Structure formats: structure tokens, C-alpha cells
Amino acid sequence: VQLVESGGGLVQAGGSLRLSCAASGRTDGSFAMGWFRQAPGKEREFVSAIRWRGGSTHYADSAKGRFTISRDSAKKTVYLQMNNLGPEDTAIYYCVADNAMILSSIGTRSAYKYWGQGTLVTVSS
């Protein structure tokens, strides 16, 4: 599976951005896609994920109420709509995927086999 991200950029605090990630390859089985992010000087952290079968969504506490993850199965694409962004959201956002995801591991970095190259999101105050 290969992942290609798009949609990062510079936005003012309070603004919105939508990230996209297109997958190639098989998306059957227990396939899931999601996003992690890494801010300067910090550990890479889970943001959100969605399971292909059933479409259940999962969010980090920092993303709840502001971010929405969705998928287009036909296009094998996942989207992350980010609203009310703040400077604390500045980070490189990585698209992730795995085709053998179990629910209990969906927020775990090591559970994802496939990673995109990352897209930079910068929020100015």
C-alpha cells in the first residue's frame, strides 16, 4: 500500500484545512487509515483513524469536536477536516494505513505498517 498526502499549508488561528490521503493497493480485510502528527520537539502522536469496514471513527482528545475524519471507499481516500485550528496544531501530519488493524490498537503508532511522507500544517497566531 502506498499513501499520497495533500492539503497541508499555512493557515491563521481559527481557520480550517482539509488533508487528503489516497491509498493504492488492497484495502480489504481489516483495513484502516488515519493520521498521526509530529510537532517540533515532540513525539509523534495519534490524531484520528477510520476503519474501512463499518466506517467507525476514532479521535485523540485533542481532535475531538474540531477534526472530522471521513473516507471515500471508491477513491481509496481518507480526509481529515480540521476546524478551529490553533498554533498547537502546527505539525507534520502523516497519513497511515494498515490492512490488519484491530480495534484496540487503532491509536497505536506501531500498529500501522504503511506511512505517507507527511504534509506540513502551520497555524499562525
DSSP file (Angstrom, degrees, kcal/mol; ACC not computed):
  #  RESIDUE AA STRUCTURE BP1 BP2  ACC     N-H-->O    O-->H-N    N-H-->O    O-->H-N    TCO  KAPPA ALPHA  PHI   PSI    X-CA   Y-CA   Z-CA
    1    1 A V              0   0    0      0, 0.0     2,-0.4     0, 0.0    24,-0.2   0.000 360.0 360.0 360.0 129.7    0.0    0.0    0.0
    2    2 A Q  E     -A   24   0A   0     22,-1.1    22,-2.0   112,-0.1     2,-0.4  -0.912 360.0-154.0-114.0 145.3    1.3    3.4   -0.9
    3    3 A L  E     -A   23   0A   0     -2,-0.4     2,-0.5   112,-0.3   114,-0.4  -0.957   8.1-170.2-123.6 134.1    0.0    6.6    0.5
    4    4 A V  E     -A   22   0A   0     18,-2.1    18,-2.5    -2,-0.4     2,-0.2  -0.972  12.5-161.6-127.1 117.5    0.0   10.1   -1.0
    5    5 A E  E     +A   21   0A   0     -2,-0.5     2,-0.3    16,-0.2    16,-0.2  -0.584  14.0 166.1 -97.4 156.7   -1.0   13.0    1.1
    6    6 A S  E     +A   20   0A   0     14,-2.2    14,-2.9    -2,-0.2   113,-0.1  -0.975  40.8  67.0-156.6 163.4   -2.1   16.5    0.2
    7    7 A G        +     0   0    0     -2,-0.3    11,-0.3     1,-0.3    14,-0.0   0.366  58.0 132.5 108.7  -5.0   -3.7   19.6    1.7
    8    8 A G        +     0   0    0     12,-0.1     2,-0.3     9,-0.1    -1,-0.3  -0.180  24.8 114.7 -70.6 172.6   -1.2   20.9    4.2
    9    9 A G  E     -d  121   0B   0    111,-1.0   113,-2.8   110,-0.1     2,-0.4  -0.987  61.6 -46.4 160.0-165.4   -0.3   24.6    4.3
   10   10 A L  E     +d  122   0B   0     -2,-0.3     2,-0.3   111,-0.2   113,-0.2  -0.857  51.5 165.5-104.6 132.8   -0.3   27.8    6.3
   11   11 A V  E     -d  123   0B   0    111,-2.5   113,-2.4    -2,-0.4     2,-0.1  -0.987  34.3-111.7-143.9 151.3   -3.5   29.0    8.0
   12   12 A Q  E >   -d  124   0B   0     -2,-0.3     3,-2.2   111,-0.2    73,-0.2  -0.477  50.7 -81.6 -79.9 155.5   -4.3   31.5   10.6
   13   13 A A  T 3  S+     0   0    0    111,-2.5    73,-0.2     1,-0.3    -1,-0.1  -0.287 120.2  29.0 -55.0 137.2   -5.5   30.5   14.1
   14   14 A G  T 3  S+     0   0    0     71,-3.7    70,-0.6     1,-0.3    -1,-0.3   0.281 100.7 114.6  91.3  -9.7   -9.3   29.8   14.0
   15   15 A G    <   -     0   0    0     -3,-2.2    70,-2.4    70,-0.3     2,-0.3  -0.095  58.1-122.0 -85.6-173.9   -9.1   28.7   10.3
   16   16 A S        -     0   0    0     67,-0.2     2,-0.3    68,-0.2    67,-0.2  -0.920  20.2-178.9-132.3 154.0   -9.6   25.4    8.7
   17   17 A L  E     - B   0  82A   0     65,-2.1    65,-3.3    -2,-0.3     2,-0.5  -0.981  15.6-145.9-144.9 153.5   -7.7   22.9    6.5
   18   18 A R  E     - B   0  81A   0    -11,-0.3     2,-0.3    -2,-0.3    63,-0.2  -0.983  12.3-159.6-124.2 123.3   -8.6   19.6    4.8
   19   19 A L  E     - B   0  80A   0     61,-2.6    61,-2.5    -2,-0.5     2,-0.3  -0.751   7.2-163.6 -95.8 146.1   -6.0   16.9    4.4
   20   20 A S  E     -AB   6  79A   0    -14,-2.9   -14,-2.2    -2,-0.3     2,-0.3  -0.945   7.9-172.0-127.3 151.1   -6.4   14.2    1.9
   21   21 A C  E     -AB   5  78A   0     57,-1.9    57,-2.5    -2,-0.3     2,-0.5  -0.927   7.2-159.9-145.7 119.0   -4.6   10.8    1.6
   22   22 A A  E     -AB   4  77A   0    -18,-2.5   -18,-2.1    -2,-0.3     2,-0.3  -0.842  10.1-155.0-101.7 132.5   -5.0    8.5   -1.4
   23   23 A A  E     -A    3   0A   0     53,-3.1     2,-0.4    -2,-0.5   -20,-0.2  -0.808   4.2-160.8-105.9 145.6   -4.1    4.8   -1.0
   24   24 A S  E     +A    2   0A   0    -22,-2.0   -22,-1.1    -2,-0.3     2,-0.2  -0.924  56.0  33.0-118.1 151.4   -3.1    2.4   -3.7
   25   25 A G  S    S-     0   0    0     -2,-0.4     2,-0.2   -24,-0.2    -2,-0.1  -0.564 102.6 -11.4 101.8-169.3   -3.2   -1.3   -3.2
   26   26 A R        +     0   0    0     -2,-0.2    -2,-0.1     1,-0.1     0, 0.0  -0.416  43.9 174.9 -73.9 137.7   -5.5   -3.6   -1.3
   27   27 A T        +     0   0    0     -2,-0.2     4,-0.3     4,-0.1    -1,-0.1  -0.004  45.3 110.0-126.9  27.0   -8.0   -2.1    1.1
   28   28 A D        +     0   0    0      2,-0.1    24,-0.1    24,-0.0     2,-0.1  -0.244  57.8  33.1 -92.6-174.5   -9.9   -5.2    2.1
   29   29 A G  S    S-     0   0    0      1,-0.2     2,-1.5    -2,-0.1    24,-0.2  -0.381 128.0 -16.1  68.2-146.2   -9.9   -7.1    5.3
   30   30 A S  B    S+j  100   0C   0     69,-0.8    71,-2.5    22,-0.1     2,-0.2  -0.381  88.2 168.1 -90.2  57.1   -9.5   -5.1    8.5
   31   31 A F        +     0   0    0     -2,-1.5    21,-3.0    -4,-0.3    22,-0.5  -0.508   7.0 172.7 -78.3 138.3   -8.2   -2.1    6.6
   32   32 A A  E     -FE  51  98B   0     66,-2.6    66,-2.1    19,-0.2     2,-0.3  -0.993  12.2-167.7-142.0 148.6   -7.9    1.2    8.5
   33   33 A M  E     +FE  50  97B   0     17,-2.2    17,-3.1    -2,-0.3     2,-0.3  -0.939  21.1 138.4-131.2 156.8   -6.4    4.6    7.6
   34   34 A G  E     -FE  49  96B   0     62,-2.2    62,-2.4    -2,-0.3     2,-0.4  -0.919  38.9 -90.4-170.6-163.7   -5.7    7.5    9.8
   35   35 A W  E     -FE  48  95B   0     13,-3.2    12,-2.5    -2,-0.3    13,-1.6  -0.996  21.0-178.9-137.8 137.1   -3.4   10.4   10.8
   36   36 A F  E     -FE  46  94B   0     58,-2.4    58,-3.1    -2,-0.4     2,-0.3  -0.845  15.3-157.3-118.3 164.3   -0.6   10.9   13.2
   37   37 A R  E     -FE  45  93B   0      8,-2.6     8,-3.3    -2,-0.3     2,-0.4  -0.988   9.6-158.0-142.8 155.4    1.2   14.2   13.7
   38   38 A Q  E     - E   0  92B   0     54,-2.2    54,-2.3    -2,-0.3     6,-0.2  -0.946   9.2-161.4-137.0 115.2    4.6   15.3   15.0
   39   39 A A    >   -     0   0    0      4,-0.5     3,-2.3    -2,-0.4    52,-0.2  -0.540  45.6 -74.3 -87.4 158.4    5.2   18.8   16.3
   40   40 A P  T 3  S+     0   0    0      0, 0.0    -1,-0.1     0, 0.0     3,-0.1  -0.298 118.5   2.9 -55.3 127.1    8.7   20.2   16.6
   41   41 A G  T 3  S+     0   0    0      1,-0.3     2,-0.3    -3,-0.1    -2,-0.0   0.550 113.7 102.8  75.7   8.0   10.5   18.7   19.5
   42   42 A K  S <  S-     0   0    0     -3,-2.3    -1,-0.3     1,-0.1     2,-0.1  -0.771  75.5 -96.5-121.1 166.0    7.6   16.4   20.4
   43   43 A E        -     0   0    0     -2,-0.3    -4,-0.5     1,-0.1     2,-0.3  -0.413  47.3 -97.0 -74.2 153.5    6.8   12.7   20.0
   44   44 A R        -     0   0    0     -6,-0.2     2,-0.3    -2,-0.1    -6,-0.2  -0.568  51.4-166.2 -70.1 133.5    4.6   11.6   17.1
   45   45 A E  E     -F   37   0B   0     -8,-3.3    -8,-2.6    -2,-0.3     2,-0.1  -0.906  22.6-103.3-130.0 153.3    1.1   11.3   18.3
   46   46 A F  E     +F   36   0B   0     -2,-0.3   -10,-0.2    61,-0.3     3,-0.1  -0.451  34.3 169.9 -70.0 140.5   -2.2    9.8   17.1
   47   47 A V  E     -     0   0B   0    -12,-2.5    13,-2.6     1,-0.4     2,-0.3   0.702  57.2 -32.4-114.7 -56.1   -4.8   12.2   15.7
   48   48 A S  E     -FG  35  59B   0    -13,-1.6   -13,-3.2    11,-0.2    -1,-0.4  -0.988  49.1-170.2-165.7 157.8   -7.6   10.2   14.2
   49   49 A A  E     -FG  34  58B   0      9,-2.1     9,-2.3    -2,-0.3     2,-0.4  -0.986   7.1-155.4-153.9 159.5   -8.4    6.9   12.3
   50   50 A I  E     -FG  33  57B   0    -17,-3.1   -17,-2.2    -2,-0.3     2,-0.4  -1.000  16.8-133.3-140.0 137.1  -11.2    5.3   10.4
   51   51 A R  E  >  -F   32   0B   0      5,-2.3     4,-1.0    -2,-0.4   -19,-0.2  -0.760  11.8-144.5 -90.4 134.0  -11.9    1.6    9.8
   52   52 A W  T  4 S+     0   0    0    -21,-3.0     2,-0.8    -2,-0.4    -1,-0.1   0.925  87.9  64.4 -64.8 -44.6  -12.8    0.8    6.2
   53   53 A R  T  4 S-     0   0    0    -22,-0.5     3,-0.4   -24,-0.2    -1,-0.1  -0.715 126.6  -2.5 -83.3 113.7  -15.3   -1.9    7.1
   54   54 A G  T  4 S-     0   0    0     -2,-0.8    -1,-0.2     1,-0.2    -2,-0.1   0.004  97.8-115.2  95.7 -28.8  -18.1   -0.2    9.0
   55   55 A G     <  +     0   0    0     -4,-1.0    -1,-0.2     1,-0.2    -3,-0.1   0.713  49.1 172.1  75.2  20.7  -16.6    3.2    9.0
   56   56 A S        -     0   0    0     -3,-0.4    -5,-2.3    -5,-0.1     2,-0.3  -0.394  19.1-147.1 -65.9 142.3  -16.1    3.6   12.7
   57   57 A T  E     -G   50   0B   0     -7,-0.2     2,-0.4    -2,-0.1    -7,-0.2  -0.803  12.8-167.3-114.2 153.4  -14.1    6.7   13.6
   58   58 A H  E     -G   49   0B   0     -9,-2.3    -9,-2.1    -2,-0.3     2,-0.4  -0.999   5.7-172.2-143.2 139.3  -11.6    7.3   16.4
   59   59 A Y  E     -G   48   0B   0     -2,-0.4   -11,-0.2   -11,-0.2     2,-0.2  -0.966  25.5-120.8-136.0 147.5  -10.1   10.5   17.7
   60   60 A A    >>  -     0   0    0    -13,-2.6     3,-1.5    -2,-0.4     4,-1.4  -0.494  41.4-109.1 -72.4 156.7   -7.5   11.7   20.1
   61   61 A D  T 34 S+     0   0    0      1,-0.3     3,-0.2     2,-0.2    -1,-0.1   0.862 119.6  59.3 -57.8 -35.0   -8.9   14.0   22.8
   62   62 A S  T 34 S+     0   0    0      1,-0.2    -1,-0.3     3,-0.1   -15,-0.1   0.709 110.1  42.7 -67.4 -19.4   -7.1   17.0   21.1
   63   63 A A  T X> S+     0   0    0     -3,-1.5     4,-2.8   -16,-0.2     3,-2.0   0.667  84.3 113.2-100.9 -20.4   -9.0   16.4   17.9
   64   64 A K  T 3< S+     0   0    0     -4,-1.4     4,-0.1     1,-0.3   -16,-0.0  -0.276  87.2   9.9 -59.8 132.7  -12.5   15.7   19.2
   65   65 A G  T 34 S+     0   0    0      2,-0.4    -1,-0.3     1,-0.1     3,-0.1   0.249 130.5  53.9  85.4 -14.2  -15.0   18.3   18.3
   66   66 A R  T <4 S+     0   0    0     -3,-2.0    17,-2.0     1,-0.2     2,-0.3   0.686  99.8  54.0-119.1 -34.2  -12.7   20.1   15.9
   67   67 A F  E  <  -C   82   0A   0     -4,-2.8     2,-0.4    15,-0.2    -2,-0.4  -0.795  58.3-166.2-108.4 147.3  -11.5   17.4   13.4
   68   68 A T  E     -C   81   0A   0     13,-2.4    13,-3.0    -2,-0.3     2,-0.4  -0.989   5.0-158.8-133.7 125.8  -13.6   15.1   11.3
   69   69 A I  E     +C   80   0A   0     -2,-0.4     2,-0.3    11,-0.2    11,-0.2  -0.826  20.5 162.7-101.8 142.4  -12.2   12.0    9.5
   70   70 A S  E     -C   79   0A   0      9,-1.9     9,-2.8    -2,-0.4     2,-0.3  -0.943  20.2-143.5-149.3 169.4  -14.0   10.5    6.6
   71   71 A R  E     -C   78   0A   0     -2,-0.3     2,-0.5     7,-0.2     7,-0.2  -0.970  12.6-151.6-139.2 154.1  -13.4    8.2    3.7
   72   72 A D  E  >> -C   77   0A   0      5,-2.8     5,-1.9    -2,-0.3     4,-0.9  -0.934  16.3-168.4-119.7 101.8  -14.3    7.7    0.1
   73   73 A S  T >45S+     0   0    0     -2,-0.5     3,-0.6     1,-0.2    -1,-0.1   0.871  83.7  55.5 -63.0 -38.5  -14.1    4.0   -0.4
   74   74 A A  T 345S+     0   0    0      1,-0.2    -1,-0.2    -3,-0.1    -2,-0.0   0.860 116.2  37.4 -63.6 -34.8  -14.3    4.1   -4.2
   75   75 A K  T 345S-     0   0    0     -3,-0.4   -52,-0.3     2,-0.2    -1,-0.2   0.476 103.8-130.2 -93.7  -4.2  -11.4    6.5   -4.4
   76   76 A K  T <<5 +     0   0    0     -4,-0.9   -53,-3.1    -3,-0.6     2,-0.4   0.917  62.9 138.9  53.2  45.6   -9.5    4.8   -1.5
   77   77 A T  E   < -BC  22  72A   0     -5,-1.9    -5,-2.8   -55,-0.2     2,-0.4  -0.953  42.1-159.1-126.9 139.3   -9.1    8.2    0.0
   78   78 A V  E     -BC  21  71A   0    -57,-2.5   -57,-1.9    -2,-0.4     2,-0.4  -0.916  11.1-158.4-115.4 145.8   -9.3    9.4    3.6
   79   79 A Y  E     -BC  20  70A   0     -9,-2.8    -9,-1.9    -2,-0.4     2,-0.5  -0.915   9.7-160.0-122.9 147.4   -9.9   13.0    4.5
   80   80 A L  E     -BC  19  69A   0    -61,-2.5   -61,-2.6    -2,-0.4     2,-0.6  -0.916   9.1-162.7-127.9 106.1   -9.2   15.0    7.7
   81   81 A Q  E     -BC  18  68A   0    -13,-3.0   -13,-2.4    -2,-0.5     2,-0.6  -0.786  10.1-166.3 -87.7 121.0  -11.2   18.1    8.0
   82   82 A M  E     +BC  17  67A   0    -65,-3.3   -65,-2.1    -2,-0.6     2,-0.3  -0.940   8.9 178.6-116.6 118.8   -9.6   20.3   10.6
   83   83 A N        +     0   0    0    -17,-2.0   -67,-0.2    -2,-0.6   -68,-0.1  -0.766  59.0  20.8-115.9 161.2  -11.5   23.3   12.0
   84   84 A N  S    S-     0   0    0    -70,-0.6    -1,-0.2    -2,-0.3   -68,-0.2   0.913  82.3-166.7  50.0  50.2  -10.8   25.9   14.6
   85   85 A L        -     0   0    0    -70,-2.4   -71,-3.7    -3,-0.2   -70,-0.3  -0.354   7.9-167.1 -70.3 146.6   -7.1   25.3   14.3
   86   86 A G    >   -     0   0    0    -73,-0.2     3,-2.6   -72,-0.1     4,-0.3  -0.841  40.0 -97.3-127.3 166.7   -4.7   26.7   16.8
   87   87 A P  G >  S+     0   0    0      0, 0.0     3,-1.7     0, 0.0    36,-0.3   0.789 119.8  67.4 -54.7 -27.7   -0.9   27.1   16.9
   88   88 A E  G 3  S+     0   0    0      1,-0.3   -49,-0.1   -49,-0.0    -3,-0.0   0.635  90.6  63.6 -69.4 -12.2   -0.7   23.9   18.9
   89   89 A D  G <  S+     0   0    0     -3,-2.6     2,-0.3     2,-0.0    -1,-0.3   0.492  72.1 120.0 -88.4  -4.6   -1.9   22.1   15.8
   90   90 A T    <   +     0   0    0     -3,-1.7     2,-0.3    -4,-0.3    32,-0.2  -0.461  43.2 108.2 -62.5 123.5    1.3   23.0   13.9
   91   91 A A  E    S- H   0 121B   0     30,-2.0    30,-2.9    -2,-0.3     2,-0.6  -0.976  75.2 -82.1-176.9 169.3    3.0   19.8   13.0
   92   92 A I  E     -EH  38 120B   0    -54,-2.3   -54,-2.2    -2,-0.3     2,-0.5  -0.869  46.2-147.4 -88.7 127.7    3.8   17.4   10.2
   93   93 A Y  E     -EH  37 119B   0     26,-3.2    26,-2.2    -2,-0.6     2,-0.5  -0.864  10.9-160.3-103.1 127.4    0.8   15.3    9.6
   94   94 A Y  E     -E   36   0B   0    -58,-3.1   -58,-2.4    -2,-0.5     2,-0.3  -0.906  10.8-140.0-111.5 129.9    1.4   11.7    8.5
   95   95 A C  E     -E   35   0B   0     -2,-0.5    21,-2.7   -60,-0.2     2,-0.3  -0.691  26.9-171.4 -81.6 139.3   -1.2    9.5    6.8
   96   96 A V  E     +EI  34 115B   0    -62,-2.4   -62,-2.2    -2,-0.3     2,-0.3  -0.916  10.1 177.7-132.4 158.1   -1.1    5.9    8.0
   97   97 A A  E     +EI  33 114B   0     17,-2.0    17,-2.5    -2,-0.3    16,-0.5  -0.992   7.1 177.5-155.6 154.4   -2.7    2.7    7.0
   98   98 A D  E     -E   32   0B   0    -66,-2.1   -66,-2.6    -2,-0.3     3,-0.4  -0.962  21.5-150.8-155.9 147.1   -2.8   -1.0    7.8
   99   99 A N  S    S+     0   0    0     -2,-0.3   -69,-0.8   -68,-0.2   -68,-0.2   0.180  95.2  48.4-107.5  17.5   -4.8   -3.9    6.5
  100  100 A A  B    S+j   30   0C   0     11,-0.2     2,-0.2   -71,-0.2    -1,-0.2  -0.154  76.8 159.1-141.6  43.2   -4.9   -6.0    9.6
  101  101 A M        -     0   0    0    -71,-2.5     2,-0.4    -3,-0.4     5,-0.0  -0.489  25.1-157.8 -77.1 133.0   -6.0   -3.4   12.2
  102  102 A I    >   -     0   0    0     -2,-0.2     3,-1.8     1,-0.1     4,-0.3  -0.869  25.8-120.3-105.6 147.5   -7.5   -4.5   15.4
  103  103 A L  G >  S+     0   0    0     -2,-0.4     3,-1.5     1,-0.3     4,-0.2   0.852 108.8  57.8 -57.1 -41.5   -9.7   -2.0   17.3
  104  104 A S  G 3  S+     0   0    0      1,-0.3    -1,-0.3     2,-0.1     3,-0.2   0.674 110.7  44.6 -66.6 -15.5   -7.7   -1.9   20.5
  105  105 A S  G X  S+     0   0    0     -3,-1.8     3,-2.3     1,-0.1    -1,-0.3   0.325  76.7 108.7-107.6   6.3   -4.6   -0.8   18.5
  106  106 A I  T <  S+     0   0    0     -3,-1.5    -1,-0.1    -4,-0.3    -2,-0.1   0.731  83.9  43.7 -64.8 -21.8   -6.1    1.8   16.3
  107  107 A G  T 3  S+     0   0    0     -4,-0.2     2,-0.5    -3,-0.2    -1,-0.3   0.274  91.9 106.3-101.2  11.6   -4.4    4.6   18.2
  108  108 A T    X   -     0   0    0     -3,-2.3     3,-1.4     1,-0.1     4,-0.3  -0.802  62.0-148.0-100.3 126.1   -1.0    2.9   18.4
  109  109 A R  G >  S+     0   0    0     -2,-0.5     3,-1.5     1,-0.3    -1,-0.1   0.895  97.2  54.1 -56.8 -45.0    1.8    4.1   16.2
  110  110 A S  G 3  S+     0   0    0      1,-0.3    -1,-0.3     3,-0.0    -5,-0.0   0.601  94.1  72.1 -70.4 -10.3    3.4    0.7   15.9
  111  111 A A  G <  S+     0   0    0     -3,-1.4     2,-0.6    -6,-0.3    -1,-0.3   0.627  81.8  83.5 -79.3 -12.4    0.2   -0.8   14.6
  112  112 A Y    <   -     0   0    0     -3,-1.5   -14,-0.2    -4,-0.3   -79,-0.0  -0.822  52.0-176.4-101.5 123.2    0.4    0.9   11.3
  113  113 A K        +     0   0    0     -2,-0.6     2,-0.4   -16,-0.5   -15,-0.2   0.814  68.2  57.5 -83.3 -32.8    2.5   -0.7    8.6
  114  114 A Y  E     -I   97   0B   0    -17,-2.5   -17,-2.0  -112,-0.0     2,-0.4  -0.858  61.6-179.3-112.5 135.5    2.2    2.0    6.0
  115  115 A W  E     -I   96   0B   0     -2,-0.4  -112,-0.3   -19,-0.2   -19,-0.2  -0.978  18.9-135.5-131.9 141.4    3.1    5.6    6.3
  116  116 A G        -     0   0    0    -21,-2.7  -112,-0.1    -2,-0.4     3,-0.1  -0.267  35.0-102.5 -82.0 179.3    2.9    8.6    4.0
  117  117 A Q        -     0   0    0   -114,-0.4   -23,-0.1     1,-0.1    -1,-0.1   0.634  63.8-112.6 -81.8 -13.8    5.7   11.1    3.5
  118  118 A G        -     0   0    0    -23,-0.1     2,-0.4     1,-0.1   -24,-0.2   0.158  19.1-130.4  97.0 146.4    4.0   13.7    5.7
  119  119 A T  E     - H   0  93B   0    -26,-2.2   -26,-3.2  -113,-0.1     2,-0.4  -1.000  22.9-122.8-134.3 135.2    2.5   17.1    5.0
  120  120 A L  E     - H   0  92B   0     -2,-0.4  -111,-1.0   -28,-0.2     2,-0.5  -0.607  21.3-170.6 -85.7 130.8    3.2   20.3    7.0
  121  121 A V  E     -dH   9  91B   0    -30,-2.9   -30,-2.0    -2,-0.4     2,-0.5  -0.985   5.7-174.2-116.6 122.8    0.5   22.2    8.7
  122  122 A T  E     -d   10   0B   0   -113,-2.8  -111,-2.5    -2,-0.5     2,-0.6  -0.976   5.5-167.4-121.5 124.7    1.4   25.6   10.1
  123  123 A V  E     -d   11   0B   0     -2,-0.5     2,-0.3   -36,-0.3  -111,-0.2  -0.947  10.4-153.8-114.0 118.4   -1.0   27.6   12.1
  124  124 A S  E      d   12   0B   0   -113,-2.4  -111,-2.5    -2,-0.6    -2,-0.0  -0.658 360.0 360.0 -92.2 146.3   -0.1   31.2   12.8
  125  125 A S              0   0    0     -2,-0.3    -1,-0.1  -113,-0.2  -113,-0.1   0.452 360.0 360.0 -90.3 360.0   -1.3   33.1   15.8
